[in-house]
Amino acid sequence: MDSIDLRLIELLRENARSSYAELARKVGLSAPAVHERVGKLETAGTIRGYRAEVDYDALGLGVTALIGIIEDSGADTDDVLTALRAMPEVESCYFMAGVESYQLTVRVGTIAELEQLIVRVNRTPGVASTRTAIALSTKWENRPQPNLG
């Protein structure tokens, strides 16, 4: 991966709907060359997908929370992860160093729905306990990293 690939990734993170011609102008290559490079980045798994940025309040998902999970010492990690993956409210799951095994980002419509989700997570076999923090507002998320190259 060279500096042009890094710049293409940066540009696509800023606007994944950019045309190959627009990207080509910004990196100084032809559109077919950019198309080929982006294709190789996709094939290699460096670019894993393209997503729409949405207003979660407009979708009725105005409550964002972070749930830390402490696994039971005898937990089957694969079973815990399978159960968490089946919960549509869980947007992301990070394996953590430290006391908590996982950190979840979840989105729900109401505090009552969050309470129901926390109960479901706590009832998941292999989960010893949870700790939840509710986001009061989102200042930014999914911010592209500046100057990758």
N, C-alpha and C positions, 0 to 999 in steps of 0.2 A: 504494500500500500504506500503510495507516494503522496506528495503534498497536493496534487490535483484531486486524488481520491478523497483525501481529507476535506478539501474545500467543497467538493460535490456533496459529501455527507452533511457538512455544515449548511450548505444552501438548501438541501432537501429537508433538513430539520427545521429551517426557517419557513419554508413553503414547499411542501411535498407535491403541490400541483404545478410547480414550475415546469415549463416545456423544456424539451431537450435543447431547442434552439436558444432559449433564454439562459439555460445553464451553460451552454457552449460559449455564449458571448461573455459570460462572467469568468470563465476559466481559460478562455483563449484556445479552445479546440473546436472542431466541427461537431455538429449535432450527431452524426453517426458515431463519432468517436466517444462522445459523452454517453450515447445510448449503450454502446458496447461496455464502457466502464461501469455504468450503473447496473447493467445486466450481470456483470461479473461480481459486483458487490452483493447483489441479491443472491446469486447462485452460491457464493461463499458463506452466506448467512450473516454478513456484516450489516446489510439492510434487511431487516426481518419483516417489514410491513409498512403500510401507510395508514394513518388514522385521521379521522376528523376531530378537530378540537371543538368541544361542545360546551354550551352553557348548562351546567348540571341543574341549576335552579329552574331553568325553562323546561327541563325534563322531569321536574318533580323530585329531584334527588339533591335537595338543598342541605342535607346533613352529611358532613364528611367526618370520619373518625379514624383514629389509629388504634388498632388493637394489638397489644403485645401478648403473645401466648407462651406460657411455660408448659413444656411437655412433661407428662408423667414419665418417671424413670424407665418404666417398662413399655413405653409407647412404641408402636410400629409407625415409624415416620411416614412410610408410603401410605398407610391407611389414613393418617391425619391429613396429609396433603391431598389425598383423593377426596376426603370429606370437605375440606376447605375449598377445593377447586369446584365442587358441585354447588357452592353457595354463590348465586349470581351477584350478590351485594359486594363480594370481595373483588376489588379492582386489581390489587397487587399483593404479593406475598414475598417477603424477603426473609432469607435464612440469616439469623443474627449470631454474632459473637456476644457472649455475656450470659446473663441470667435467662433472658427470654430467648426462646428458640426461633420464633417467627414474629415478624411485624407485618400486620395487615393494614392496607388502606381500604376502607369500606365507604360506600355511598348509599344512603337511604333517604327516604322522603321525610321521616319524622323521628323524633326522639323515641316514640313508642316502638317504631320499627327497629331502631337501633337496639333498644332493650331486648326485643324479641331475637334479634341476631346474636347479641351477646349471650343470651341464654342458650341458643342453638350451638354456638361455638363452645361454650363451657360444657355442654352435654356430649360433645364429640369424644368418643373413646380415644384416650391418649392425651387429652388436654387436662393438665392439672389445675391451671388457673389462668386468668387473663387480667390485663390492665388496659383500660381504655382512656384515651384522651380525645376530646371533641374539638374539632377545628372551629374557631369562631368565624374566621373568614379565610379566603385564599388570596394571598398577595401575588403569588405566581406558582406555576407548576409546569413541568415538562419543558423548561427553558433550554433552548439549544446552548451547547457549550461554545463559547467564543474561541476563535483562533485555534482550531484543532491542528492546523498545519503549521 
